[in-house]
Amino acid sequence: MTWLLVSIASYLFFALASLGDKIVLKKAPKPGLYAFYVGFLSVLAVFLIPFIDFQLPSSSTWVWIFLDGIVYIWALYILFRALDKYEVSRVMPMIGAFQPIFIFILTWIFWPISQLSLSQADFLGFFLLFLGGMVISLEKNYKLTKDSFFLSSFASLLFCLDFIFLKFVLLDMPFLSGFIMVRMASAFFALFFLFDKEVRRGVFFKKKQKQEVGVIFILAQAAGGLATILQSLAIALVPVAFLAIVNALRGVQYVFLFFLTILFSYYLPAYLKEVLSKKVLIQKLAAILIIGLGLVVLTLYGSSLGS
């Protein structure tokens, strides 16, 4: 299952990116400004062109490329807007909870039933990954409000549409060519944030930040970029029926993030300090066991379609 290994690797780097974002967002810029930077940095994908046999998309694929660029940038903005208004503990569990469900529904909407067959073991593995991801991401003081619910679920839906539209692009194009095109579309639509006065002021007249914050931001975006490449490769490799499972593997990201947070809290407490109670530790370890069981079920008993 090459796509499974690639997915797990992508979530390791997403965890590293999340850790960096968590540190940077303690001194958070406005949502539009942060979405602009993250989206516009996607333009760096063009530097891959000289090293590959780059191919332009067909006329019909252009539609999926532009749709993917729009929903990705929009999703980033809604995510950072939610994080700006509410604690991470309110936002991320909701996004993680809805994504596998949304993708499961969207695949049934966009593809014929004949392409969506899963074995009982696949469903069991999906459920265990989903459950484990929910358990490990929920925080002790988790609170739900109408507004946080709307922003989180809407961001989740947009990220799922990004999954779906990217799959359509990669079904029609070689992986790297398709990846470059959707990243260029994302960078293009990120430019629309410059119509906002506050974003322009933040980009062109920003106050001098501490050097270490800038370094952490760059490292976080580098990790996020590599994670995006690996996840896109997993989406390209996996059968349509397994898209929801790729997303449900996000629980693995929380596992990596859990261990990374412990390491930072012990060795670099000035950047990130988190004290875990015995109850929370038991919760996290139980979730890790559930996620591990889900991976075992998929690896040993999963459908041959996912090989």
C-alpha positions in Angstrom: 0.0 0.0 0.0 2.3 2.8 -1.2 -0.4 5.4 -0.8 -0.7 4.5 2.9 3.0 5.0 3.6 3.0 8.3 1.6 -0.1 9.5 3.5 1.5 8.8 6.9 4.7 10.6 5.8 2.6 13.6 4.7 0.9 13.8 8.1 4.3 13.8 9.8 5.2 16.9 8.0 1.7 18.4 8.5 2.4 17.9 12.2 5.7 19.7 12.0 3.9 22.5 10.1 1.1 22.7 12.6 3.7 23.0 15.4 5.3 25.9 13.7 2.0 27.6 12.9 1.0 27.1 16.6 4.1 29.0 17.7 3.8 31.7 15.0 0.1 32.2 15.6 0.7 33.1 19.2 1.7 36.4 17.6 -0.9 35.9 14.9 -1.3 38.2 11.9 -4.7 38.8 10.5 -6.4 35.8 8.9 -6.3 37.4 5.4 -2.6 38.2 5.7 -1.7 34.8 6.9 -3.8 33.1 4.2 -2.1 35.4 1.6 1.4 34.3 2.7 0.5 30.6 2.8 -1.4 30.7 -0.5 1.1 32.8 -2.4 4.1 30.7 -1.3 2.4 28.0 -3.5 4.0 29.8 -6.5 7.3 28.2 -5.5 6.1 25.0 -7.2 7.0 26.6 -10.6 10.7 25.9 -9.8 10.0 22.2 -10.3 9.1 22.8 -14.0 12.7 22.6 -15.4 13.2 19.2 -13.7 10.1 17.4 -15.1 8.4 16.7 -18.4 5.8 19.4 -17.7 2.5 19.1 -19.5 -0.4 21.6 -19.8 -3.9 20.4 -18.9 -6.7 19.7 -21.3 -9.4 22.4 -21.6 -11.8 20.5 -19.3 -9.2 20.1 -16.6 -8.7 23.8 -16.3 -12.1 24.0 -14.7 -11.0 21.7 -11.8 -7.7 23.5 -11.5 -9.3 26.9 -11.0 -12.0 25.4 -8.7 -9.3 23.8 -6.6 -7.3 27.1 -6.4 -10.4 29.0 -5.2 -11.6 26.5 -2.6 -8.1 26.0 -1.2 -7.5 29.7 -0.6 -11.0 30.2 0.7 -10.5 27.3 3.1 -7.2 28.8 4.4 -8.9 32.1 5.1 -11.9 30.5 6.9 -9.5 28.3 8.9 -7.3 31.3 10.0 -10.4 33.4 10.7 -11.7 30.6 13.0 -8.4 30.3 14.7 -8.2 34.1 15.2 -11.6 34.1 16.9 -11.6 30.8 18.8 -9.1 28.5 20.5 -7.5 25.7 18.5 -9.3 23.3 20.8 -12.7 24.5 19.4 -11.7 24.6 15.8 -9.5 21.7 14.9 -11.6 18.9 16.4 -14.6 20.0 14.4 -12.6 20.3 11.1 -11.1 16.8 11.7 -14.4 15.3 12.6 -16.3 16.5 9.5 -13.6 16.0 6.8 -13.8 12.1 6.4 -17.6 12.3 6.5 -17.7 15.1 3.9 -15.3 13.4 1.6 -17.2 10.1 1.9 -20.4 11.9 0.8 -18.7 13.9 -1.9 -17.1 10.8 -3.6 -20.6 9.3 -3.8 -21.8 12.6 -5.4 -19.0 13.0 -8.0 -18.2 9.3 -8.9 -20.3 6.3 -10.0 -21.0 3.6 -7.4 -19.0 1.1 -9.4 -15.8 3.0 -8.4 -16.6 3.2 -4.7 -16.6 -0.4 -3.5 -14.9 -1.0 -0.1 -14.5 -4.2 1.9 -15.8 -4.6 5.5 -12.2 -4.4 6.6 -11.8 -1.1 4.8 -14.9 0.3 6.6 -13.6 -1.0 9.9 -10.2 0.6 9.3 -11.8 3.9 8.3 -14.0 3.9 11.4 -11.1 3.2 13.8 -9.0 5.9 12.2 -11.9 8.4 12.4 -12.7 7.4 16.0 -9.0 7.6 17.0 -8.6 11.0 15.4 -11.6 12.3 17.2 -10.5 11.0 20.6 -6.9 12.4 20.3 -7.9 15.8 19.0 -10.6 16.6 21.6 -9.4 18.9 24.3 -10.5 19.0 28.0 -12.2 22.5 27.7 -13.8 21.8 24.3 -16.7 24.2 23.8 -19.0 24.5 20.8 -20.8 27.7 19.8 -23.0 28.3 16.7 -20.4 30.5 15.1 -17.4 28.2 15.8 -19.5 25.3 14.5 -20.3 27.2 11.2 -16.7 28.3 10.6 -15.2 25.0 11.4 -17.6 22.9 9.4 -17.4 25.3 6.4 -13.6 25.2 6.4 -13.8 21.4 6.6 -16.1 21.3 3.6 -13.8 23.6 1.6 -10.8 21.5 2.4 -12.7 18.4 1.3 -13.7 20.0 -2.0 -9.9 20.7 -2.4 -9.4 16.9 -2.0 -12.0 16.1 -4.6 -11.0 18.7 -7.2 -7.4 17.8 -6.9 -8.2 14.2 -7.5 -10.0 15.2 -10.8 -6.9 17.1 -11.9 -4.6 14.2 -11.1 -6.8 11.7 -12.9 -6.2 13.7 -16.1 -2.6 14.9 -15.7 0.8 13.5 -14.6 1.3 14.0 -10.8 3.9 16.8 -10.8 2.3 18.7 -13.7 -1.1 18.6 -12.0 0.4 19.6 -8.7 2.2 22.6 -10.1 -0.9 23.8 -11.9 -3.1 23.7 -8.8 -0.4 25.4 -6.7 -0.1 28.2 -9.3 -3.9 28.6 -9.3 -3.8 28.9 -5.5 -1.0 31.5 -5.7 -3.0 33.5 -8.3 -6.2 33.6 -6.1 -4.1 34.5 -3.1 -3.3 37.8 -4.8 -7.0 38.9 -4.4 -6.2 39.4 -0.7 -4.1 42.4 -1.8 -7.4 44.3 -2.5 -7.8 44.4 1.3 -6.1 47.5 2.8 -5.0 45.7 6.0 -3.4 42.9 4.0 -1.5 45.3 1.7 -0.3 47.2 4.8 0.8 44.0 6.4 2.7 42.8 3.2 4.3 46.1 2.2 4.6 48.1 5.4 4.8 45.4 8.1 6.6 46.0 11.3 9.9 44.3 11.9 9.3 40.9 13.5 11.7 39.0 15.7 14.1 37.0 13.5 13.3 33.6 15.2 9.6 34.0 14.4 10.4 34.6 10.7 12.6 31.5 10.7 10.0 29.4 12.3 7.4 30.6 9.8 9.7 29.7 6.9 10.4 26.2 8.4 6.7 25.6 9.0 5.8 26.6 5.5 8.6 24.3 4.1 7.3 21.4 6.1 3.7 22.3 5.0 4.9 22.4 1.4 6.5 19.0 1.6 3.4 17.6 3.4 1.2 19.0 0.6 3.3 17.4 -2.1 3.2 14.0 -0.3 -0.5 14.2 0.4 -1.2 15.2 -3.2 0.9 12.1 -4.3 -1.2 9.9 -2.0 -4.4 11.4 -3.6 -3.0 10.6 -7.0 -2.1 7.0 -6.1 -5.2 6.0 -4.1 -8.4 4.7 -5.8 -11.3 7.1 -5.5 -13.1 4.9 -3.0 -10.1 5.3 -0.5 -10.1 9.2 -0.5 -12.0 9.3 2.7 -9.5 6.8 4.3 -6.6 9.1 3.2 -8.3 11.9 5.1 -9.2 9.8 8.1 -5.5 9.1 8.4 -5.3 12.7 9.8 -5.5 11.1 13.2 -1.8 10.0 12.6 -1.0 13.7 12.4 -2.4 14.3 15.9 -0.2 11.3 17.1 2.9 12.9 15.7 1.9 16.3 17.0 1.3 14.8 20.5 4.9 13.4 20.6 6.4 16.6 19.1 4.6 18.8 21.6 6.0 16.7 24.5 9.5 17.0 23.0 9.2 20.8 22.6 7.7 21.1 26.1 10.7 19.3 27.6 13.6 20.7 25.5 12.3 24.0 24.2 9.7 25.3 26.7 10.3 28.9 25.7 8.6 28.2 22.4 6.0 25.8 23.4 5.0 24.5 26.9 2.2 22.1 27.5 1.5 20.2 30.7 -0.5 17.0 30.4 -2.6 15.7 33.2 -2.9 11.9 33.8 -6.4 11.9 32.4 -5.3 13.6 29.2 -2.3 11.3 28.8 -4.6 8.3 29.1 -7.0 9.8 26.5 -4.1 10.4 24.1 -2.6 6.9 24.5 -6.0 5.3 24.1 -6.5 7.2 20.9 -3.0 6.2 19.6 -3.9 2.5 20.2 -7.2 2.9 18.3 -5.4 4.6 15.4 -2.7 1.9 15.4 -5.4 -0.8 15.3 -7.0 1.0 12.3 -3.7 1.0 10.5 -3.2 -2.7 11.2 -6.7 -3.5 9.9 -6.0 -1.6 6.7 -2.6 -3.0 6.2 -3.3 -6.7 6.9 -7.0 -7.0 5.9 -7.7 -4.1 3.6 -9.1 -4.5 0.1 -6.6 -5.3 -2.7 -7.9 -2.2 -4.4 -5.8 -0.1 -2.1 -2.5 -2.0 -2.8 
